[in-house]
Amino acid sequence: MMKKRMYQVLGVTAALVVGGFLYSAAFGGDSVDEVDLATAQETVQEGTLIVRGEGNVTAEPDLAQLRLGVEVTDTSADAAQSTVSEKMKAVREQLNSYDIPEENIETATFGVHPYRTGQEGEEQFRAQHILSVEYSEIDKTGELLDDVAAAGANQIQQTRFTLQDQSELEQQALQQAIENTSGKAQAMAESAGKSSGDVIQISESGTQVDIPMQAYETEQSAAQDSASGAGTSIEAGQVKITQEVDVVYQLN
């Protein structure tokens, strides 16, 4: 088995190929098909150079994804469910006041479950109704959370920020990744007394999206802030998109 020589230059990893070379990679959350030995020998010939390039693009998010709702406990399942339903009506009214489309609001979890506190504790019932909400007015996210908490939502489990359409940014990151391989290929080739030639093949290794996220334990954060008059402060941060490519150059 041939050994890889790995170069790390400004975040771009490159491998100089001498003779036949088999390279496989996995990057981010996307899977990459494994290449068997026969295919690799046909694709990557003697006298070639494989360079890995990385491109990064950041952008302001334009969509908030929220998980919020109501959880109550009571001595009977019916009472717990009834209280949850009543509180959720008020929560939905608040959401409707923000003109959120119905298709952007859906039930994430709903259930009623018995539980006991201690070995001989009285049986209680916990009812929970959690909604998944998508909201496009990022700057009003904190205000929305305050209002639904005041309406009775005591579960604001997660707030994350993303992009409604990231395809254009993915293309920008991909172009940057490819461009980043050119200078590295030339430097590597020169270090071996060669020069880099034409591009033979370009393979996309994968896409990684880093999404800013805020988590809440509502009864100790957003709900208390609303009750005390302190507004919930939301910093959306930035979405980062990373693309990696493997480019095969002719080694002259």
Backbone torsions as a table, in degrees:
resi	resn	phi	psi	omega
1	MET	NA	134.5	-178.8
2	MET	-81.2	145.6	179.7
3	LYS	-90.2	147.0	177.0
4	LYS	-87.9	139.4	168.2
5	ARG	-103.0	118.0	-174.8
6	MET	-107.9	132.4	178.7
7	TYR	-114.8	134.2	175.9
8	GLN	-116.0	108.0	-179.6
9	VAL	-131.7	112.8	177.7
10	LEU	52.2	42.8	175.5
11	GLY	79.8	2.8	179.9
12	VAL	-109.4	119.6	-178.9
13	THR	-94.4	131.6	-178.1
14	ALA	-133.5	148.9	178.7
15	ALA	-123.3	126.3	177.2
16	LEU	-86.7	126.1	-175.5
17	VAL	-101.5	123.1	174.9
18	VAL	-120.7	117.2	-174.1
19	GLY	76.0	-159.6	178.8
20	GLY	-70.0	142.6	-175.8
21	PHE	-143.2	133.9	177.8
22	LEU	-112.4	124.5	-176.3
23	TYR	-131.7	129.5	172.9
24	SER	-137.2	148.5	-175.0
25	ALA	-146.1	151.7	171.0
26	ALA	-128.5	131.8	-174.0
27	PHE	-140.1	137.2	176.2
28	GLY	63.0	-152.6	-177.8
29	GLY	-89.0	-8.8	-176.0
30	ASP	-90.5	137.9	-179.4
31	SER	-82.2	149.9	178.1
32	VAL	-121.3	127.4	-178.6
33	ASP	-62.9	137.1	177.6
34	GLU	-72.9	143.1	179.1
35	VAL	-104.9	124.7	-178.9
36	ASP	-78.4	169.0	-173.0
37	LEU	-61.1	-43.3	-177.6
38	ALA	-62.7	-43.8	179.1
39	THR	-63.6	-41.4	-179.2
40	ALA	-62.9	-40.4	-179.0
41	GLN	-66.7	-32.1	178.3
42	GLU	-75.5	-36.8	-173.4
43	THR	-81.5	-45.1	-177.3
44	VAL	-107.0	106.2	-175.4
45	GLN	-94.1	169.0	176.0
46	GLU	-61.1	139.8	-180.0
47	GLY	82.7	32.2	176.1
48	THR	-122.9	165.5	-175.9
49	LEU	-132.8	124.4	177.9
50	ILE	-104.1	127.2	-180.0
51	VAL	-124.2	131.5	175.0
52	ARG	-97.5	127.9	179.4
53	GLY	-119.2	147.5	179.8
54	GLU	-126.0	137.3	176.6
55	GLY	-126.7	138.5	-178.8
56	ASN	-126.9	133.8	176.7
57	VAL	-133.5	135.7	177.2
58	THR	-116.7	154.3	-179.3
59	ALA	-154.6	155.7	174.8
60	GLU	-72.6	132.2	177.9
61	PRO	-67.7	153.5	177.7
62	ASP	-127.4	14.9	179.6
63	LEU	-148.8	128.5	174.4
64	ALA	-101.1	131.6	176.6
65	GLN	-111.6	117.3	-172.5
66	LEU	-116.8	148.0	169.1
67	ARG	-123.8	116.4	-175.6
68	LEU	-149.1	159.5	179.5
69	GLY	170.1	-153.4	-172.9
70	VAL	-131.0	140.0	172.7
71	GLU	-134.1	130.4	178.1
72	VAL	-137.3	158.7	174.1
73	THR	-123.3	148.6	178.7
74	ASP	-156.8	172.4	-177.5
75	THR	-80.7	-11.1	176.5
76	SER	-134.2	150.8	-179.5
77	ALA	-64.7	-41.4	-179.1
78	ASP	-61.7	-42.9	-179.1
79	ALA	-65.6	-41.8	179.9
80	ALA	-63.5	-45.6	-179.3
81	GLN	-65.8	-39.5	-179.9
82	SER	-62.8	-41.7	179.9
83	THR	-66.2	-42.2	177.8
84	VAL	-60.5	-45.0	-178.7
85	SER	-61.7	-41.3	-179.9
86	GLU	-64.5	-45.6	-179.6
87	LYS	-67.6	-35.7	-179.1
88	MET	-67.7	-29.1	175.8
89	LYS	-61.3	-42.5	179.0
90	ALA	-67.2	-37.8	178.4
91	VAL	-64.7	-43.3	179.4
92	ARG	-64.1	-36.5	177.6
93	GLU	-61.8	-40.0	177.6
94	GLN	-65.4	-43.0	178.4
95	LEU	-62.2	-40.3	179.0
96	ASN	-63.8	-30.9	179.7
97	SER	-67.6	-16.3	177.3
98	TYR	-95.4	9.1	176.4
99	ASP	55.8	40.4	176.4
100	ILE	-81.4	126.5	179.8
101	PRO	-58.2	145.4	-178.6
102	GLU	-57.9	-35.4	-178.7
103	GLU	-69.6	-12.0	178.0
104	ASN	-95.5	6.3	177.5
105	ILE	-127.1	121.6	178.2
106	GLU	-147.1	154.9	179.5
107	THR	-73.4	125.8	177.1
108	ALA	-91.0	-47.2	177.4
109	THR	-143.7	147.1	174.2
110	PHE	-151.6	133.3	179.2
111	GLY	-176.4	161.2	174.8
112	VAL	-129.7	125.0	-174.5
113	HIS	-134.7	139.2	176.1
114	PRO	-80.2	153.6	174.6
115	TYR	-158.6	161.7	178.0
116	ARG	-127.8	148.6	173.7
117	THR	-102.6	110.9	-176.7
118	GLY	82.0	171.9	-176.3
119	GLN	-67.4	-35.4	-177.6
120	GLU	-116.4	22.4	-179.5
121	GLY	-70.0	155.2	178.6
122	GLU	-67.4	139.0	179.4
123	GLU	-66.9	130.5	177.5
124	GLN	-121.5	167.5	178.0
125	PHE	-128.3	131.7	179.2
126	ARG	-109.7	122.4	177.4
127	ALA	-111.8	140.4	-177.4
128	GLN	-142.9	138.0	174.6
129	HIS	-136.8	113.4	-177.0
130	ILE	-116.4	133.8	178.1
131	LEU	-105.7	147.8	169.5
132	SER	-104.0	122.9	-172.9
133	VAL	-126.9	134.7	172.9
134	GLU	-111.5	127.9	-174.4
135	TYR	-133.8	127.5	-171.7
136	SER	-93.7	-12.4	179.8
137	GLU	-92.4	83.6	-172.8
138	ILE	-54.4	-42.0	-174.3
139	ASP	-68.7	-12.3	178.7
140	LYS	-104.4	8.2	-176.4
141	THR	-62.1	-44.8	179.0
142	GLY	-60.9	-42.3	178.4
143	GLU	-62.7	-42.5	178.5
144	LEU	-61.1	-44.6	179.6
145	LEU	-62.0	-40.6	177.6
146	ASP	-61.4	-43.0	-176.3
147	ASP	-68.8	-41.8	179.7
148	VAL	-70.9	-31.3	175.9
149	ALA	-66.3	-41.7	177.9
150	ALA	-65.2	-29.4	-179.9
151	ALA	-78.5	-11.9	177.5
152	GLY	128.5	-2.7	177.9
153	ALA	-72.6	112.3	178.0
154	ASN	-107.4	11.0	174.5
155	GLN	-129.3	103.2	170.2
156	ILE	-118.6	92.5	-164.2
157	GLN	-83.1	-32.5	-174.5
158	GLN	-162.3	140.8	172.0
159	THR	-129.7	122.0	177.7
160	ARG	-130.1	153.3	-175.3
161	PHE	-121.4	134.8	-176.1
162	THR	-145.4	-167.0	-179.4
163	LEU	-116.4	140.6	177.5
164	GLN	-70.2	-33.3	177.7
165	ASP	-144.6	113.3	-177.1
166	GLN	-109.4	8.3	-174.7
167	SER	-62.1	-41.4	-179.0
168	GLU	-65.1	-40.3	179.1
169	LEU	-68.0	-34.4	176.3
170	GLU	-62.4	-40.1	178.5
171	GLN	-65.4	-39.6	178.2
172	GLN	-63.2	-44.0	179.3
173	ALA	-65.5	-36.5	179.1
174	LEU	-65.2	-44.5	178.6
175	GLN	-62.3	-42.1	178.9
176	GLN	-62.5	-41.4	-179.8
177	ALA	-62.3	-42.5	179.7
178	ILE	-65.7	-44.2	179.7
179	GLU	-61.9	-33.4	-178.3
180	ASN	-68.8	-14.6	-178.7
181	THR	-83.3	-23.2	-171.6
182	SER	-62.1	-54.9	-178.8
183	GLY	-64.5	-35.9	-180.0
184	LYS	-67.9	-38.6	178.9
185	ALA	-62.4	-43.0	-179.4
186	GLN	-65.1	-43.3	-179.8
187	ALA	-63.3	-41.6	-180.0
188	MET	-66.8	-42.4	-179.9
189	ALA	-63.3	-43.3	-180.0
190	GLU	-63.2	-34.4	178.9
191	SER	-66.0	-19.6	177.8
192	ALA	-103.0	10.7	180.0
193	GLY	73.8	23.9	-179.2
194	LYS	-124.1	-172.1	172.4
195	SER	-138.8	149.0	180.0
196	SER	-83.0	139.5	-178.4
197	GLY	-109.9	-139.9	-176.6
198	ASP	-68.9	155.7	173.5
199	VAL	-77.3	126.2	-179.2
200	ILE	-95.5	-38.2	-174.9
201	GLN	-156.3	145.0	174.2
202	ILE	-127.9	126.4	178.8
203	SER	-123.4	130.2	176.2
204	GLU	-83.4	122.7	-177.6
205	SER	-82.1	-30.7	-179.9
206	GLY	157.1	170.8	179.8
207	THR	-122.8	135.6	176.2
208	GLN	-123.0	131.6	179.4
209	VAL	-119.9	117.9	176.7
210	ASP	-97.0	117.4	-174.4
211	ILE	-109.9	126.8	176.2
212	PRO	-66.0	141.9	-173.6
213	MET	-143.1	144.1	173.5
214	GLN	-129.2	134.1	179.0
215	ALA	-112.7	146.5	-178.7
216	TYR	-129.3	143.5	162.4
217	GLU	-105.4	94.6	-161.4
218	THR	-55.2	-43.8	-175.8
219	GLU	-63.5	-17.7	-179.4
220	GLN	-111.3	3.6	-177.8
221	SER	-137.8	-91.5	-172.2
222	ALA	-61.9	-41.9	-179.8
223	ALA	-64.8	-42.3	178.2
224	GLN	-66.7	-39.9	178.2
225	ASP	-59.8	-41.3	-179.9
226	SER	-65.1	-43.1	-178.6
227	ALA	-66.0	-33.8	-177.5
228	SER	-86.6	-7.0	-179.9
229	GLY	90.6	-1.4	178.7
230	ALA	-85.7	123.8	-178.8
231	GLY	-73.5	147.2	177.1
232	THR	-75.4	124.8	-179.5
233	SER	-95.4	126.1	-178.7
234	ILE	-119.1	125.0	174.2
235	GLU	-111.9	109.6	-172.8
236	ALA	-70.2	-28.6	-177.6
237	GLY	70.8	-156.5	-178.8
238	GLN	-131.7	148.6	173.8
239	VAL	-89.1	131.9	179.7
240	LYS	-115.0	126.6	178.9
241	ILE	-113.0	126.5	-179.3
242	THR	-119.4	132.4	175.7
243	GLN	-120.7	142.1	174.2
244	GLU	-124.5	140.8	177.6
245	VAL	-133.7	154.2	171.0
246	ASP	-115.0	120.8	-177.9
247	VAL	-114.2	128.8	178.3
248	VAL	-99.4	120.9	178.3
249	TYR	-108.4	149.5	170.4
250	GLN	-71.3	135.8	178.8
251	LEU	-103.3	110.8	-175.9
252	ASN	-96.7	NA	NA
